[in-house]
Amino acid sequence: MNKAPTKSWKINIGYFITAQNFFLFGSSAVYFAILWYIALKSSSGTWMMLATLATTLPQILISLWAGTWSDRFNRRNLLILASLFTTVFTILIAVIYFFVDRSLWLLLAIAAIRSLGTGVATPVGNSLLPELTPHDNLTRVNGINQTANSILLLISPLVSGYILGHLGIMAVFIIDLITSFGGIGLLVLIKLPQIKKVQPKESTGSIPQIISGLKYTFGDSGLRLLMIFTVTSFILNAPSSQLSTLFVKRTFGSGVWLLTFNELLWAIGAALGGVYISIHSKILHKIRWITLGFIGSGLCFVAMGLVKPFWVYLIFMFGSGICMPIIQGTTNILVQENVPNEWMRRVFSILQIVSTGIYPIAMLFFGPLADVVDIKWILVSTGLLLTIIATLFYSRFKVRNLYID
């Protein structure tokens, strides 16, 4: 593992985290606006499935190739290019939507374009962070980053809800344009440490690098089990993540403020979960914490499906928010501490696919199902299964003594 220069790494990390959160603020505001707009206009599980496909499927298509680009090119510059691509095409399609054709399909096109950019930017950012950070500070910096992300996710639904309700969806795209160029300006200021990237001999092109990355990841028993655990758990996590907006609309009403508070309470919980990660200089028993995060999420999903008053529902949405940064932050630290730099970007690409990238596959089933089965029973059943699956996988890690520190 590398160490960043002792005098400049904090400045670089400050630029990096601020830039990433500029991007996150704009992207999440656009995401909420599109998701809520489609949910309010269509009230359809099938349309929510299409929104999920548009948001996540392009990430899968681009992610593995982006991993090979990161091993061959400057990671900071890849982030800049991905952000420029996303911003320019978002504005172009938004202008068409606003002035030419108010079709929901154009909003799905914007979601797909942003998904392509995210497919490059998210794992590149995850692998650039340890490149900029001394190894001993990885846990704290990851926690600070998770906390900052959660605070931005706390603010963005409020801003998005207000703008969508008072100024319209086009104003949300303009906010995204401003934050994107602010983030790009900060990335330009980062001075990268000189790190020699070691390339495996067989990885001389994109396809061989993808194959070698898959072989490395699934050839390692610990990483293989981690990926299987992650994909299984996130399939069961998909309904709460992708159908909660529609669930609130059908169960509690169609006001934008209801959708705003749905996201707001989750974001407050996520901020607290990020604070927990940030106050620890080192986290032991990472698999245990990941497992507890999924079990906690599953129990919250069960309660969310069963309770009726909206404020009680929000309590359990808040609880599920606490769990997610613990799951994601601890998983990122686990990979960053155990995977060599030359393989890290490709491992993060695969991790992205088996976590958030699995949502479109899951929603091919859960989306149409939500039009024939009450969403509350989907939440209850997936929540119960998630607690069982997480317990079984933890016992498997323990028996094989993998990542049990």
N, C-alpha and C positions, 0 to 999 in steps of 0.2 A: 504494500500500500504506500501511496505517496504522501508527502507532507508539503503543504504550501509554504511559501516564504514567510518567516516569522513576523516581518515588519508590515507586510501588506495584506495578509490573508483576511484580517477583520474588515478592512476597507472593501476588498473584493466581495466578501460574503454580504456586506451591507448593500452593495450595488446589486448583487445577484438576487437576494431575497426581496428587495424592494421592487426590482424589475419583474420578478416572477409574480409578485402579488399585484402589480399593475395589470399584468396580463390576466391574472386570475379574476380580478375585479371586473374587467371588461367582459371577459368570456362568460363568467357566471351570470352577469346582468343580462347578457344576450340569451344565454341558455334558459334562464327563468322566464324571460319575456316570451320566447318562442314556445316553451313548454306550456306556460299558462295560457297563452293566446290560443294554442291548438286545443287544449283541454276545455276552455270555456266555449270555443266555437263549435267543437265537434261532440264533446262528451262521449267519446268513443274509445274503447280499449284498443280497437284495431288501429286508430290514428295514433294512439300513444305507442303502440308497437312500432309503427312507421317512424315516429319521432325518435324512438330508441335506436332503431336500425340506422337512421341517418346520423345520429350522434356518435355511435360507437363502431359500426361496421367499417367505415373508412380507416379508423385507427388500426384495425386488424390487418387490413390490406397493406398499409404503409409501414407498420411498426417494425417488422423484421428487416425490411430493406433499410429503414432509417437506422437500425442498429449497425449495419455494415458501413453506412456513411459516417457514423460517429467514430468508428474505429479508424477511418481513413482521412477524415477532415476535422477541422477546428470545431469543437463543440459549441463554443460561444457563437461563432458565425452561423452555425446551423440553427441555433435558437433565433437569431436575428432574421435569417431568411424565412424560417417557418412562420414567424410573427408577421413579417411583411406580406407573405403570401396570403395568410389568413385575413389580415386586415383589408387588403386591397380588394380581394374577391368578395368579402362580406359587404363592403360598401357598394361595389358594382351591382350585386344582386339586390341589395336593399333598395337602391335607386330604381331598379326595374320594378320591384314590388310596389314601391310607393307611387311611381308615376305611370306605370304601364298596366300591371296585372296584379290584383290583390288575391292571388291564389295561395292556398296553404302549401302547395308543392314548392313554391319558391322559398318559403321559410324552411322547408325540409332541405332544400339545396344549400341554404346558408348553414344549417346545422351540419351537413355533410362536409362542406368546405372547412368548417372550423374543426371538425373531427380529424381531417387529414393533418391540419396543423398541429393539433394536440398529439396525434400519433407520433410526430417527430419530437415535439417540444417536451412532453412530459418525461419520457425515459432519458432523453438527452440531459434534461435538467437534473434528474436523479443521479446520473453518472458524472455530471459536471460538479455537483456539490462536493463530493469527496475529493475531487481533483483540486478544489480550492481550499479545502479544510484539512488541518492537521488531524491525524487519526484519533488522537486523544480527545478531540473536541467534537467528534462526529455526532454523538448522542445529543449533546446540548444544542448543537446547531440544527440538527434535525427537529428537535423539539421546538426551538424558536421558529423554524420555518413552518412547522405544523400549526403552531399557535397563530402566527401571522396569517396563514391560509384561512384558519378558522374565523379569525376576526374579520377578514375580508368577506368570507361567506356569511358572516353575521350582518354586515352592512349592505352587501349587494342585493339581497332580496328586498330590503327596505327601499333602496334606491330604485330598483327595477320595478317594484310594485307601484311606487309613487309616480315614476315617469310613465309607465304603461297606462296607469289610470288617469293621468292628467295631461300628458303631452303626446302619448301615442308611441308605438313601437319604433318608429324611425329615430326618435330622440335617443333611444337606448343604443342604436347602432352608432350614433355620433359620439356618445360617451365612450364606447369601445374604441373608436378611432383615436380619441385623445389619449386614453390610457395606454394603448398599444404603442404609439410613438414615444410616449414618455418612458415606457419600459425598454424600448429599443435604444433610446439615448443612454440609459443607464448601463445596458449591456456593453455598449461601445467603450465605456470607461473601465471595464474590467481588464486587468493585466494578468494574463494567464501564466502560471508557472511553467517552466520548461520541463516537460515530461516526455520521455521517449516511449512511444507506444509500441509495444511488442506485438507483432502480427504472427499468428500461427502460420506455419509454412503452407498449409493447404488452403488458406483463406486468401486467395489472390483476386477474387471477384465476388460480386454480391451473392450469387447462388452458393458457391462454396462456403462463404462466410456464414450464410444463414444455416446451412447444413452443419457446419462445424459448431455453431452456437447451440443448435438443438442437441447435437451429440454431447457437447460439454454439459449442458444443463440437465438432460435426462440420463446422462451417464453417471452423474454424481447422485448417490443414493439420497443424500439429504435434500438437495435441490429438487430431485424428482418427487419426493414425497411432499415437499413444500408446495410445489406447483399443483399436484393432485388435490391437496388439501384446499388450496386457494380457489381452484376452479370449481370444486364441489360447493364450497361455502358461498362463493359469490353468485352461483346459479340460484341458490336459495335466498340470497340477499336481494336479487333483482326485483321481485314484486314490491318490496317496501321502498326501494329506491326509485323505481320507474312508475309505479302505480299510485303512490301516495297522493299526488296531486289530484288524480281522478277520484280517488277514494274520498278525499276531503270535499271535492265538488259534489259528489253524489250523496255523501252522508250528512254534511254539515251546511252546505250552501255554495253558491257560486260567486260570492264576493271576493274581489282581489285581496282584501285584507285577510281573509281566511287562508288563502294560499301563501300570503306573505308571512303570517305567523307560523304556518306549517314549516316553512324553510327557516324562519328566524330561530325558533326554539331548537331545531336540529343544529343550527350554526352555533348557538350559545353553548350547547353541550360539546360540540366539536372543539370549540375554543378552550374549554376547560380540560378536555382530553389532551389537547396540544400542550397546555401549561404543565400538565402532569409529566409529559415526556421531557419537556425542556428543563425542569428543575432537577433532573437526574443526570449526573455526569456519566453514569453507565447503568444500563439496564441488564440485569441478570435474568435468567429463565425466560428468554424471549418467546419460545414456543408456548410456554405456559400463559404468558400475557396475551399472545395472539389468540389462543384458545379461549381464554376468559372473555376477550373482546367479542368473539363470535357467539359465545354462549349468552353473554349479556344482550347482544343484539337480538338473538333469537327470542329471548324472553320478552323483550320490549315489543317485538313484532306481534307476539301472541296477544299481549295486553292491548296494543293499538287496535287490533281487530275486534276485541271484545268490548271495550269501554265505549260509552256513548257520549257523555258530555265532552264538548270540544276541549275544554281546559284540561281535563284528565287525559285525553288523548295526547295533548301537547306535552304532558309530563313524560310520557313514554317515548315520544319523538325526541325529546331532550335527552333521555337516557340513551337512545340509540346513537345520538350524535356524539356523546362521550366516548362510545366504544370505537367509532371508526378511525380517529387519528391514532388511537392506541394500536389498532390492527395495522394500519398502513405505515405509521411511523416506525413501529417495532419491526415490521417486515423489511422496510427499507434499510434499517440499521443492520439487521441480520445479513442481508445480501452485501451491503457495503463493507462489513467487517470480515466476510468469509470468501468473497469472490475477487480474484485478481483483477487489476484495472483493465487489462486487455480483453477480458471477457465480460466486464460488468455491464456495458451498454447493451450487449445482446441478451444477457440474462434479464435486465430490466425490461427490454422489449417483450420478451416472453412473459414476464410477470405481468406486464400491462395487458397483454392479450388474455391471460387466464384469470384476470381480475375484472376490471371494467370492460374489457373487450368481450367477455363472455355474455354480457347483457343482451346483445341482439339475438343470440341463439336462444337464450332463456325466454326472451320476450316473444319469439315466434310461437311459443306455447302459452305463456302467461297472458299476453296481450289479448288474443281472441278469447281465451278462457274467461277474462274479466268481463266479456260481454254476455256470458251465459251463466257465470257463477258469481255470487256476491264476493267482492274483493276481500271482505273481512275474513272469509273462510280460507282464502288463499294466503292471507297474512298469518293466520293461526297455524295452518298446516306447515307452511315453510318455516315458520319460527320454531315449531317443535322439532322438525327434522334437522334444523341447523344446530340446535343444542345437542342432539344425539350424534350427528356427524362430527362436530367439533370434539366431543368427548372421545369418540372412537379414534380419531386421528391423533389426539394427544397421547393416548395409550400406545399407539403405534410408534410414535417418535420416542417415547420413553423406553419401550421394549428394545428398540434398535439403537438406543443411546445416540440419537441424532440431534444435534444443536441443543442438547439438554445441559446447559452450563450452570 
